[in-house]
Structures are given as C-alpha cells and as structure tokens.
C-alpha cells in the first residue's frame, strides 16, 4: 500500500519542484517551433545587447580612469603654479616693505639734513 501511495504522488518530498518541472514540460510540449525559434532569436538579441553594453561599460570605465588621471595631473600643476605665485607675491610684499622702510629712512635723513 505504501508503494502504491508513492506511485500516486511522484514527488511527495518536493511538490513545488515537481510542479515546476511539470509546468516546464507542458510549456515545452505546447510551444510551436516558430515560437521556440522566436524565443531563441530574442534571447540571442538580448545576449548580444548585453555583451555590447558590457564592452561599452568597460571602455567608458577606462576612459573615465584616464580622464581622472589627466584631471589630477592638471590639478597638481595648477596647485604648483598657485603655490609658486603665492611665494612670489609674498617675496614681492617683503621687498616692498624693505624698500618703503629704506625710502622712509632716506627721507628722514634728508629731512634731518634740511633742518640742521
């Protein structure tokens, strides 16, 4: 009797898997050759689009990497130029202060000579 019950339900331990297999088999048996061909063609088209998209993604990532390297290089050059210009400006300011002090001292000595 137990053997007979086992034959009545082919997949007692995994009924959902059994149902899935039955649906798959039924779908395969009811699909026409044209539908199957159309499905395969659609699958191939999707597969090709995916391959092109992956290839394009890789190319774009490489391009982005190169652009980042170039931008970093430009930013470094700009920072270096800005630092150099700040140093020159500071040096110019210091020289100007010294010249102003020298001019002031010179004017003071000339004034002192004029009044003496």
C-alpha positions as CSV (number, residue, x, y, z in Angstrom):
1,X,0.0,0.0,0.0
2,X,2.8,2.4,0.8
3,X,4.4,1.6,-2.6
4,X,1.2,2.4,-4.3
5,X,0.8,5.7,-2.5
6,X,4.4,6.6,-3.6
7,X,3.4,5.9,-7.2
8,X,0.4,8.1,-6.9
9,X,2.4,11.2,-6.0
10,X,5.7,11.1,-7.9
11,X,7.4,13.9,-5.8
12,X,6.0,13.8,-2.3
13,X,9.1,15.3,-0.7
14,X,9.4,18.2,-3.1
15,X,5.9,19.0,-4.5
16,X,6.8,22.6,-5.7
17,X,9.8,21.3,-7.7
18,X,7.7,18.6,-9.2
19,X,5.0,21.2,-10.2
20,X,7.7,23.4,-11.7
21,X,9.0,20.5,-13.8
22,X,5.5,19.6,-14.9
23,X,4.8,23.2,-16.0
24,X,8.1,23.4,-17.8
25,X,7.5,20.1,-19.6
26,X,3.9,21.3,-20.5
27,X,5.2,24.6,-21.8
28,X,7.9,22.9,-23.9
29,X,5.4,20.5,-25.4
30,X,2.9,23.2,-26.2
31,X,5.4,25.6,-27.7
32,X,5.5,25.7,-31.5
33,X,8.7,25.5,-33.5
34,X,8.1,29.1,-34.6
35,X,7.6,30.3,-31.0
36,X,10.7,28.4,-29.9
37,X,12.7,29.9,-32.8
38,X,11.4,33.4,-31.9
39,X,12.3,32.9,-28.3
40,X,15.8,31.8,-29.2
41,X,16.3,34.7,-31.5
42,X,15.1,37.1,-28.8
43,X,17.4,35.5,-26.3
44,X,20.4,35.9,-28.8
45,X,19.5,39.6,-29.4
46,X,19.3,40.2,-25.7
47,X,22.6,38.4,-25.2
48,X,24.3,40.4,-27.9
49,X,23.0,43.7,-26.4
50,X,24.2,42.7,-23.0
51,X,27.7,41.9,-24.4
52,X,27.8,45.2,-26.2
53,X,26.7,47.0,-23.1
54,X,29.4,45.3,-21.0
55,X,32.0,46.1,-23.6
56,X,30.9,49.8,-23.7
57,X,30.9,49.9,-19.9
58,X,34.5,48.7,-19.8
59,X,35.5,51.2,-22.4
60,X,33.8,54.0,-20.5
61,X,35.4,53.0,-17.3
62,X,38.8,53.1,-18.9
63,X,38.1,56.5,-20.4
64,X,36.9,57.7,-17.0
65,X,40.1,56.4,-15.4
66,X,42.2,58.3,-18.0
67,X,40.2,61.5,-17.5
68,X,40.7,61.3,-13.7
69,X,44.4,60.8,-14.1
70,X,44.6,63.8,-16.5
71,X,42.4,66.0,-14.2
72,X,44.6,65.0,-11.2
73,X,47.7,66.0,-13.2
74,X,46.1,69.3,-14.2
75,X,45.0,70.0,-10.6
76,X,48.6,69.2,-9.4
77,X,50.0,71.6,-12.0
78,X,47.5,74.3,-11.0
79,X,48.3,73.9,-7.3
80,X,52.0,74.1,-8.0
81,X,51.5,77.3,-10.0
82,X,49.3,78.8,-7.3
83,X,51.9,77.9,-4.6
84,X,54.7,79.5,-6.8
85,X,52.7,82.6,-7.4
86,X,51.9,83.0,-3.6
87,X,55.6,82.7,-2.8
88,X,56.4,85.3,-5.4
89,X,53.7,87.6,-4.1
90,X,55.0,87.2,-0.5
91,X,58.6,87.9,-1.6
92,X,57.4,91.0,-3.5
93,X,55.5,92.2,-0.4
94,X,58.6,91.7,1.7
95,X,60.8,93.6,-0.8
96,X,58.2,96.4,-0.9
97,X,58.2,96.7,2.9
98,X,62.0,96.9,2.9
99,X,62.0,99.5,0.1
100,X,59.4,101.5,1.9
101,X,61.5,101.3,5.1
102,X,64.6,102.4,3.2
103,X,62.7,105.2,1.5
104,X,61.4,106.3,4.9
105,X,64.8,106.2,6.4
106,X,66.3,108.1,3.5
107,X,63.6,110.7,3.7
108,X,64.1,111.1,7.4
109,X,67.9,111.6,7.0
110,X,67.3,114.1,4.2
111,X,64.7,116.0,6.3
112,X,67.2,116.0,9.2
113,X,69.9,117.4,7.0
114,X,67.5,120.1,5.7
115,X,66.6,121.2,9.2
116,X,70.1,121.2,10.5
